């Protein structure tokens, strides 16, 4: 591995796993902020979460609004 000017030992497996975990958390946080910003500013469901969740929970829409199939 190349020379690195930091105090982290990149040869340790545990160190790499911790860095991967931190990166995963950072990416997830960025994704959630992006989703919330798009939903709030554009007021649209560009990712189709509402449609997908409807299929997952077996809901039905009526003129009264959302009604889960199990009620």
PyMOL commands that place a pseudoatom at each C-alpha (Angstrom):
pseudoatom trace, name=CA, resn=UNK, resi=1, chain=A, elem=C, hetatm=0, pos=[0.000, 0.000, 0.000]
pseudoatom trace, name=CA, resn=UNK, resi=2, chain=A, elem=C, hetatm=0, pos=[1.189, 3.518, -0.674]
pseudoatom trace, name=CA, resn=UNK, resi=3, chain=A, elem=C, hetatm=0, pos=[2.427, 5.961, 1.905]
pseudoatom trace, name=CA, resn=UNK, resi=4, chain=A, elem=C, hetatm=0, pos=[-0.277, 7.658, 3.965]
pseudoatom trace, name=CA, resn=UNK, resi=5, chain=A, elem=C, hetatm=0, pos=[0.123, 10.665, 6.235]
pseudoatom trace, name=CA, resn=UNK, resi=6, chain=A, elem=C, hetatm=0, pos=[-2.391, 9.770, 8.941]
pseudoatom trace, name=CA, resn=UNK, resi=7, chain=A, elem=C, hetatm=0, pos=[-2.457, 7.958, 12.268]
pseudoatom trace, name=CA, resn=UNK, resi=8, chain=A, elem=C, hetatm=0, pos=[-4.802, 5.177, 11.058]
pseudoatom trace, name=CA, resn=UNK, resi=9, chain=A, elem=C, hetatm=0, pos=[-3.262, 1.744, 10.512]
pseudoatom trace, name=CA, resn=UNK, resi=10, chain=A, elem=C, hetatm=0, pos=[-4.719, 0.697, 7.164]
pseudoatom trace, name=CA, resn=UNK, resi=11, chain=A, elem=C, hetatm=0, pos=[-3.115, -2.740, 7.390]
pseudoatom trace, name=CA, resn=UNK, resi=12, chain=A, elem=C, hetatm=0, pos=[-5.493, -3.803, 10.176]
pseudoatom trace, name=CA, resn=UNK, resi=13, chain=A, elem=C, hetatm=0, pos=[-8.687, -5.561, 9.092]
pseudoatom trace, name=CA, resn=UNK, resi=14, chain=A, elem=C, hetatm=0, pos=[-10.601, -4.063, 12.030]
pseudoatom trace, name=CA, resn=UNK, resi=15, chain=A, elem=C, hetatm=0, pos=[-9.618, -0.555, 10.910]
pseudoatom trace, name=CA, resn=UNK, resi=16, chain=A, elem=C, hetatm=0, pos=[-10.837, -1.202, 7.375]
pseudoatom trace, name=CA, resn=UNK, resi=17, chain=A, elem=C, hetatm=0, pos=[-14.145, -2.583, 8.692]
pseudoatom trace, name=CA, resn=UNK, resi=18, chain=A, elem=C, hetatm=0, pos=[-14.629, 0.504, 10.876]
pseudoatom trace, name=CA, resn=UNK, resi=19, chain=A, elem=C, hetatm=0, pos=[-13.914, 2.819, 7.939]
pseudoatom trace, name=CA, resn=UNK, resi=20, chain=A, elem=C, hetatm=0, pos=[-16.380, 0.868, 5.772]
pseudoatom trace, name=CA, resn=UNK, resi=21, chain=A, elem=C, hetatm=0, pos=[-19.026, 1.159, 8.494]
pseudoatom trace, name=CA, resn=UNK, resi=22, chain=A, elem=C, hetatm=0, pos=[-18.487, 4.923, 8.796]
pseudoatom trace, name=CA, resn=UNK, resi=23, chain=A, elem=C, hetatm=0, pos=[-18.631, 5.349, 5.016]
pseudoatom trace, name=CA, resn=UNK, resi=24, chain=A, elem=C, hetatm=0, pos=[-21.859, 3.330, 4.864]
pseudoatom trace, name=CA, resn=UNK, resi=25, chain=A, elem=C, hetatm=0, pos=[-23.457, 5.507, 7.540]
pseudoatom trace, name=CA, resn=UNK, resi=26, chain=A, elem=C, hetatm=0, pos=[-22.329, 8.681, 5.770]
pseudoatom trace, name=CA, resn=UNK, resi=27, chain=A, elem=C, hetatm=0, pos=[-23.731, 7.538, 2.410]
pseudoatom trace, name=CA, resn=UNK, resi=28, chain=A, elem=C, hetatm=0, pos=[-27.040, 6.541, 4.023]
pseudoatom trace, name=CA, resn=UNK, resi=29, chain=A, elem=C, hetatm=0, pos=[-27.320, 9.950, 5.712]
pseudoatom trace, name=CA, resn=UNK, resi=30, chain=A, elem=C, hetatm=0, pos=[-26.618, 11.757, 2.428]
pseudoatom trace, name=CA, resn=UNK, resi=31, chain=A, elem=C, hetatm=0, pos=[-29.219, 9.648, 0.622]
pseudoatom trace, name=CA, resn=UNK, resi=32, chain=A, elem=C, hetatm=0, pos=[-31.881, 10.330, 3.259]
pseudoatom trace, name=CA, resn=UNK, resi=33, chain=A, elem=C, hetatm=0, pos=[-31.181, 14.073, 3.205]
pseudoatom trace, name=CA, resn=UNK, resi=34, chain=A, elem=C, hetatm=0, pos=[-31.453, 14.053, -0.581]
pseudoatom trace, name=CA, resn=UNK, resi=35, chain=A, elem=C, hetatm=0, pos=[-34.745, 12.157, -0.537]
pseudoatom trace, name=CA, resn=UNK, resi=36, chain=A, elem=C, hetatm=0, pos=[-36.245, 14.478, 2.086]
pseudoatom trace, name=CA, resn=UNK, resi=37, chain=A, elem=C, hetatm=0, pos=[-35.046, 17.587, 0.256]
pseudoatom trace, name=CA, resn=UNK, resi=38, chain=A, elem=C, hetatm=0, pos=[-36.527, 16.436, -3.062]
pseudoatom trace, name=CA, resn=UNK, resi=39, chain=A, elem=C, hetatm=0, pos=[-39.800, 15.428, -1.441]
pseudoatom trace, name=CA, resn=UNK, resi=40, chain=A, elem=C, hetatm=0, pos=[-40.087, 18.712, 0.451]
pseudoatom trace, name=CA, resn=UNK, resi=41, chain=A, elem=C, hetatm=0, pos=[-38.946, 21.122, -2.246]
pseudoatom trace, name=CA, resn=UNK, resi=42, chain=A, elem=C, hetatm=0, pos=[-40.589, 19.488, -5.264]
pseudoatom trace, name=CA, resn=UNK, resi=43, chain=A, elem=C, hetatm=0, pos=[-43.487, 17.884, -3.368]
pseudoatom trace, name=CA, resn=UNK, resi=44, chain=A, elem=C, hetatm=0, pos=[-43.239, 14.774, -5.526]
pseudoatom trace, name=CA, resn=UNK, resi=45, chain=A, elem=C, hetatm=0, pos=[-42.470, 11.108, -5.021]
pseudoatom trace, name=CA, resn=UNK, resi=46, chain=A, elem=C, hetatm=0, pos=[-39.790, 10.852, -7.703]
pseudoatom trace, name=CA, resn=UNK, resi=47, chain=A, elem=C, hetatm=0, pos=[-38.544, 7.538, -6.352]
pseudoatom trace, name=CA, resn=UNK, resi=48, chain=A, elem=C, hetatm=0, pos=[-41.955, 5.837, -6.308]
pseudoatom trace, name=CA, resn=UNK, resi=49, chain=A, elem=C, hetatm=0, pos=[-41.870, 5.021, -2.589]
pseudoatom trace, name=CA, resn=UNK, resi=50, chain=A, elem=C, hetatm=0, pos=[-45.575, 5.651, -2.164]
pseudoatom trace, name=CA, resn=UNK, resi=51, chain=A, elem=C, hetatm=0, pos=[-46.488, 3.350, -5.020]
pseudoatom trace, name=CA, resn=UNK, resi=52, chain=A, elem=C, hetatm=0, pos=[-44.080, 0.643, -3.857]
pseudoatom trace, name=CA, resn=UNK, resi=53, chain=A, elem=C, hetatm=0, pos=[-45.291, 0.782, -0.258]
pseudoatom trace, name=CA, resn=UNK, resi=54, chain=A, elem=C, hetatm=0, pos=[-48.841, 0.396, -1.497]
pseudoatom trace, name=CA, resn=UNK, resi=55, chain=A, elem=C, hetatm=0, pos=[-47.942, -2.892, -3.165]
pseudoatom trace, name=CA, resn=UNK, resi=56, chain=A, elem=C, hetatm=0, pos=[-46.073, -4.053, -0.077]
pseudoatom trace, name=CA, resn=UNK, resi=57, chain=A, elem=C, hetatm=0, pos=[-48.895, -3.445, 2.385]
pseudoatom trace, name=CA, resn=UNK, resi=58, chain=A, elem=C, hetatm=0, pos=[-51.723, -4.648, 0.113]
pseudoatom trace, name=CA, resn=UNK, resi=59, chain=A, elem=C, hetatm=0, pos=[-53.661, -1.424, 0.561]
pseudoatom trace, name=CA, resn=UNK, resi=60, chain=A, elem=C, hetatm=0, pos=[-56.584, -0.158, -1.411]
pseudoatom trace, name=CA, resn=UNK, resi=61, chain=A, elem=C, hetatm=0, pos=[-57.519, 3.397, -2.186]
pseudoatom trace, name=CA, resn=UNK, resi=62, chain=A, elem=C, hetatm=0, pos=[-61.104, 4.509, -2.035]
pseudoatom trace, name=CA, resn=UNK, resi=63, chain=A, elem=C, hetatm=0, pos=[-62.815, 7.877, -2.101]
pseudoatom trace, name=CA, resn=UNK, resi=64, chain=A, elem=C, hetatm=0, pos=[-62.368, 7.889, 1.696]
pseudoatom trace, name=CA, resn=UNK, resi=65, chain=A, elem=C, hetatm=0, pos=[-58.592, 7.575, 1.307]
pseudoatom trace, name=CA, resn=UNK, resi=66, chain=A, elem=C, hetatm=0, pos=[-56.086, 4.906, 2.192]
pseudoatom trace, name=CA, resn=UNK, resi=67, chain=A, elem=C, hetatm=0, pos=[-57.544, 1.679, 3.538]
pseudoatom trace, name=CA, resn=UNK, resi=68, chain=A, elem=C, hetatm=0, pos=[-55.304, -1.298, 4.374]
pseudoatom trace, name=CA, resn=UNK, resi=69, chain=A, elem=C, hetatm=0, pos=[-56.627, -4.608, 3.036]
pseudoatom trace, name=CA, resn=UNK, resi=70, chain=A, elem=C, hetatm=0, pos=[-56.473, -6.220, 6.484]
pseudoatom trace, name=CA, resn=UNK, resi=71, chain=A, elem=C, hetatm=0, pos=[-59.076, -3.870, 8.012]
for i in range(1, 71): cmd.bond("trace and resi %d" % i, "trace and resi %d" % (i + 1))
show_as sticks, trace
zoom trace
